[in-house]
């Protein structure tokens, strides 16, 4: 295959990776809701260790164990961040107060150039 075909294949794979990551996070958000109802912590280090062990054992390379650990650390960190944000939004909705926005308002221009 030539370089353009390899790049096209990578583009296809990236599309699938993003779709699967979004699906994974949707599952994590559902789990986060169940955890809140059961008064469980979002962070479960034992569960994360089991996930890492499982995905590392599935890898046939060329990704190393350390590479898998780094990738999944990012994935799980982002899942926890989104679970916490969802919990904050849910809690704010209960008392009728919207959570503060961390994004600049659309009507204001950022000072950064």
Secondary structure, DSSP 8 states (H G I E B T S, - for coil): --HHHHHHHHHHHHHHHHHHHHHHHHHHHHHHHHHHHTT--S--HHHHHHHHHHHHHH--SSS-HHHHHHHHHHHHHHHHHHHHHHHHHHHHHHTT------S--TTS--S--
